[in-house]
Amino acid sequence: MRSLLMMVGLPDLPLLSVMLVVTIIVLAGLLFGWISDLLLGDGGFGVTFNAGLVLVGAFVGAWLWHRFGFPTRVDANALRAGIAAASGLALLLVAAVLRP
């Protein structure tokens, strides 16, 4: 668990703070899932699966950027948030296009 938190940029936190961060992440994922379900209409997968796809894409995108990131002059936290949001939505759109 500690390595996962360090990978996404969170320092060592007490358990209550970790629970709060996880709750915020899940609620934000559900919000993105709901918005993407509205945007995709019949092409979507449902709120819960959309939220799961967005969260998986966000974590993979943040991890890849951390692993292969390029130096930029933009604030690192803002860049990480933008990369996570864009990669989550990109995974959702790719899954919607490739849906049988």
Secondary structure, DSSP 8 states (H G I E B T S, - for coil): -HHHHHHTT-----HHHHHHHHHHHHHHHHHHHHHHHHHHGGGS--HHHHHHHHHHHHHHHHHHHHHH----SS-HHHHHHHHHHHHHHHHHHHHHHS--
